[in-house]
Amino acid sequence: MTTRLGVFAVAALLLSLWAGPTGCAQPYSGKPDRLKRMKKKKRPEKKPDEASKEVVWDDQCRVNFMDDKPPKRRRARSANSLAKQAGGIIDQAMEQEGEQRIRLIIDAINKLKSALMKDQFSAEATYKMAVAYTLVRKKGCALQLLQRLQDLQKMPEVAREAELAAQRATRDPIFDPFRKEADAAVGL
């Protein structure tokens, strides 16, 4: 047992002699390393928030509802059928975003133009066209189409249909961004 103790004592002595001069060195002794300069980076451009962008409305519209041509024979059934198809396309467009939405709305506007060619006094097609133009930010055209609904109310053969479409326009939230102007256009 004494021999084991002697061996441990000798080993401890040798270890202390070996680690002594290097083991007590300070961690920050010696010359410090030189730091490299950091490269300058461009700051990323700040993108404006989507919510903070103001909606830009187009107030211009070229429309001539009072041309000198005599009215064509009305084909109300086919005009209403086209207006229903366009309404379905507008509903699809409301679920889409970006370019797909715009394409669908343009398709709906073309169908509604065809409907108005078949029956130029169709209040349903006029109302849906006002909705479609609102969706593509054509406020001027939408207001003129709503004004057209007010004018159609003065015609006895379409007065009731035009009055119902005008009432729908006053309740439709699509016209909320310019509610006062829309209500004035339909006669409220």
C-alpha positions as CSV (number, residue, x, y, z in Angstrom):
1,M,0.0,0.0,0.0
2,T,2.9,2.3,0.7
3,T,4.3,1.6,-2.7
4,R,1.0,2.7,-4.2
5,L,1.0,5.9,-2.2
6,G,4.6,6.5,-3.2
7,V,3.7,6.0,-6.9
8,F,0.8,8.5,-6.6
9,A,3.0,11.0,-4.9
10,V,5.7,10.8,-7.5
11,A,3.1,11.1,-10.3
12,A,1.5,14.2,-8.6
13,L,4.9,15.8,-8.3
14,L,5.8,15.2,-11.9
15,L,2.4,16.5,-13.0
16,S,2.8,19.7,-11.0
17,L,6.3,20.3,-12.3
18,W,5.1,19.8,-15.9
19,A,1.9,21.9,-15.6
20,G,3.3,24.5,-13.3
21,P,4.9,27.0,-15.7
22,T,2.2,26.7,-18.4
23,G,-0.8,26.0,-16.2
24,C,-0.7,29.4,-14.5
25,A,-0.7,31.5,-17.6
26,Q,-3.3,34.2,-17.8
27,P,-6.0,33.8,-20.5
28,Y,-5.3,37.2,-22.0
29,S,-1.5,37.1,-22.0
30,G,0.4,37.8,-25.1
31,K,-0.3,40.1,-28.1
32,P,-4.0,40.3,-29.1
33,D,-5.1,39.2,-32.6
34,R,-6.0,41.9,-35.1
35,L,-9.7,42.0,-36.0
36,K,-10.7,42.0,-39.7
37,R,-12.8,44.9,-40.8
38,M,-16.4,44.1,-41.7
39,K,-17.6,44.7,-45.2
40,K,-20.3,47.3,-45.6
41,K,-23.6,45.9,-46.7
42,K,-26.5,47.8,-48.3
43,R,-29.5,48.0,-46.2
44,P,-32.5,46.3,-47.6
45,E,-35.0,48.6,-49.2
46,K,-38.1,49.1,-47.1
47,K,-41.2,47.9,-48.9
48,P,-44.3,49.7,-48.0
49,D,-46.9,47.7,-46.3
50,E,-49.7,46.4,-48.5
51,A,-52.3,47.7,-46.0
52,S,-50.8,51.2,-46.1
53,K,-51.2,51.5,-49.9
54,E,-54.0,53.8,-50.8
55,V,-56.4,52.4,-53.4
56,V,-56.2,54.4,-56.6
57,W,-59.5,54.8,-58.5
58,D,-59.9,55.7,-62.1
59,D,-62.5,58.4,-62.4
60,Q,-62.4,58.6,-66.2
61,C,-64.8,56.7,-68.4
62,R,-65.9,57.1,-72.0
63,V,-69.6,56.1,-72.2
64,N,-72.4,57.2,-74.5
65,F,-75.7,55.9,-73.4
66,M,-77.6,58.4,-75.4
67,D,-76.6,57.7,-79.0
68,D,-78.7,58.6,-82.0
69,K,-79.2,55.0,-83.1
70,P,-82.8,53.7,-82.8
71,P,-83.1,51.0,-80.0
72,K,-82.8,47.4,-81.2
73,R,-85.4,44.8,-80.5
74,R,-85.1,43.7,-76.9
75,R,-84.1,40.1,-76.3
76,A,-84.4,40.1,-72.5
77,R,-84.2,36.3,-71.9
78,S,-80.8,35.9,-73.6
79,A,-79.6,39.1,-72.0
80,N,-80.6,37.8,-68.5
81,S,-78.9,34.5,-69.3
82,L,-75.7,36.2,-70.2
83,A,-76.0,38.4,-67.1
84,K,-76.3,35.3,-64.9
85,Q,-73.3,33.7,-66.5
86,A,-71.3,36.9,-65.9
87,G,-72.5,37.0,-62.3
88,G,-71.1,33.5,-61.8
89,I,-67.8,34.6,-63.3
90,I,-67.7,37.6,-60.9
91,D,-68.3,35.3,-58.0
92,Q,-65.4,33.2,-59.1
93,A,-63.2,36.3,-59.5
94,M,-63.9,37.3,-55.9
95,E,-62.2,34.1,-54.7
96,Q,-59.1,34.6,-56.9
97,E,-56.2,37.0,-56.6
98,G,-53.9,38.9,-59.0
99,E,-53.9,38.3,-62.7
100,Q,-56.4,35.5,-62.6
101,R,-58.9,37.7,-60.9
102,I,-58.5,40.5,-63.5
103,R,-58.9,38.0,-66.4
104,L,-62.1,36.7,-64.9
105,I,-63.5,40.1,-64.4
106,I,-62.6,41.1,-68.0
107,D,-64.4,38.0,-69.2
108,A,-67.4,39.0,-67.1
109,I,-67.4,42.5,-68.6
110,N,-67.3,41.1,-72.1
111,K,-70.3,38.8,-71.3
112,L,-72.2,41.8,-69.9
113,K,-71.4,43.9,-73.0
114,S,-72.9,41.1,-75.0
115,A,-75.9,41.1,-72.7
116,L,-76.4,44.8,-73.2
117,M,-76.1,44.4,-77.0
118,K,-79.1,42.0,-76.8
119,D,-81.1,44.2,-74.4
120,Q,-79.7,47.7,-74.0
121,F,-82.3,48.3,-71.2
122,S,-81.3,45.3,-69.0
123,A,-81.1,46.6,-65.4
124,E,-79.5,43.4,-64.2
125,A,-76.7,43.5,-66.8
126,T,-76.2,47.2,-66.0
127,Y,-75.9,46.6,-62.3
128,K,-73.5,43.7,-62.7
129,M,-71.4,45.7,-65.0
130,A,-71.2,48.4,-62.4
131,V,-70.0,45.8,-59.9
132,A,-67.4,44.5,-62.4
133,Y,-66.0,47.9,-63.1
134,T,-65.8,48.6,-59.3
135,L,-63.7,45.4,-58.9
136,V,-61.2,46.7,-61.5
137,R,-61.1,50.2,-59.8
138,K,-63.0,52.0,-62.6
139,K,-65.0,54.2,-60.3
140,G,-66.1,56.6,-63.1
141,C,-67.6,53.8,-65.2
142,A,-69.3,52.3,-62.2
143,L,-70.9,55.6,-61.2
144,Q,-72.1,56.2,-64.8
145,L,-73.7,52.7,-64.9
146,L,-75.4,53.4,-61.5
147,Q,-76.6,56.7,-63.0
148,R,-78.0,54.6,-65.9
149,L,-80.0,52.6,-63.4
150,Q,-81.6,55.8,-62.3
151,D,-82.4,56.7,-65.9
152,L,-83.9,53.3,-66.5
153,Q,-86.3,53.8,-63.6
154,K,-88.0,56.5,-65.7
155,M,-88.8,54.0,-68.5
156,P,-92.2,52.3,-67.7
157,E,-91.3,48.9,-69.3
158,V,-88.1,48.4,-67.2
159,A,-88.9,50.7,-64.2
160,R,-89.5,47.9,-61.6
161,E,-86.4,45.9,-62.6
162,A,-84.3,49.0,-62.5
163,E,-85.7,50.1,-59.1
164,L,-84.8,46.6,-57.7
165,A,-81.3,46.8,-59.1
166,A,-80.8,50.3,-57.7
167,Q,-81.9,49.1,-54.2
168,R,-79.4,46.2,-54.5
169,A,-76.7,48.8,-55.3
170,T,-77.5,50.8,-52.1
171,R,-77.0,47.6,-50.0
172,D,-74.0,46.2,-51.8
173,P,-70.8,46.6,-49.8
174,I,-68.7,46.6,-53.1
175,F,-69.7,50.3,-53.5
176,D,-68.7,51.2,-49.9
177,P,-65.4,52.9,-50.8
178,F,-67.5,55.6,-52.6
179,R,-70.8,55.0,-51.0
180,K,-72.0,58.7,-51.0
181,E,-71.3,59.0,-54.7
182,A,-72.9,55.6,-55.5
183,D,-76.1,56.5,-53.6
184,A,-76.3,59.9,-55.3
185,A,-75.9,58.1,-58.7
186,V,-78.8,55.8,-58.1
187,G,-81.0,58.6,-56.9
188,L,-80.8,58.5,-53.1
